Amino acid sequence: MPVDIREIQIIAAVQDGGANKPSSGGSGASASKGGNDDLIAKCVEQVLEILKEQKER
């Protein structure tokens, strides 16, 4: 008998270890933005793969 999941909740806790903290106030925003762009790109790629798999079914 198959299981039908209608709703899923995902909770994540992200902690910054402090190793990448900038020494000056202005330069940190651009460095952090680059890391976020990589993360967003990976997430979008995974979502597109999931949608592609669902469409093939």
N, C-alpha and C positions, 0 to 999 in steps of 0.2 A: 504494500500500500504506500503510495508516494506521499511525501510530506509537502504541504503547501505553506510557504512562509509569506505572509502578507505584509508584514512590517518588521523592520530590523532597526535597532538603535545602536549606534556606534559611538562610544565615548573614548576620548583619548586625552592623555595628559602629557604635555610637552614641557620639558624642563631644559633651560639653557644652562650648561655647565659653567659658563663664564669665560671659557677659553677664547672665544671669538669676540669679546667685548672690545670696542674701539677705545683708544686712549684719548682721542679728542671727540667732541660732540658731533661735528658735522660729517665726518667721513663714515660713520657707522650706518647711516641710512642707505647709502648706495651699495655697500657690501652685503647688507642684510637683504636688500631687494633682489640681488642676483641669486641668492640662495632660494628665495621664495619663487623666483621665476623657474628655476630647475624643478622644484617640488611641484609647482602647478603644471608644468609640462609633462612630468611623469604621471601625475594624476589624470590629466586629460587623455594621455595615451592609453592608460589602463581602462578608462571608461569607454573609450572608442573601441577597444578590443572586446570588452564585454558586450557592447551593443552589437558589434559585428557577429559575435558568436550567437547571440540571441536571434538575430535576423536570419542566420543560416538554418536554424532549427525549424 
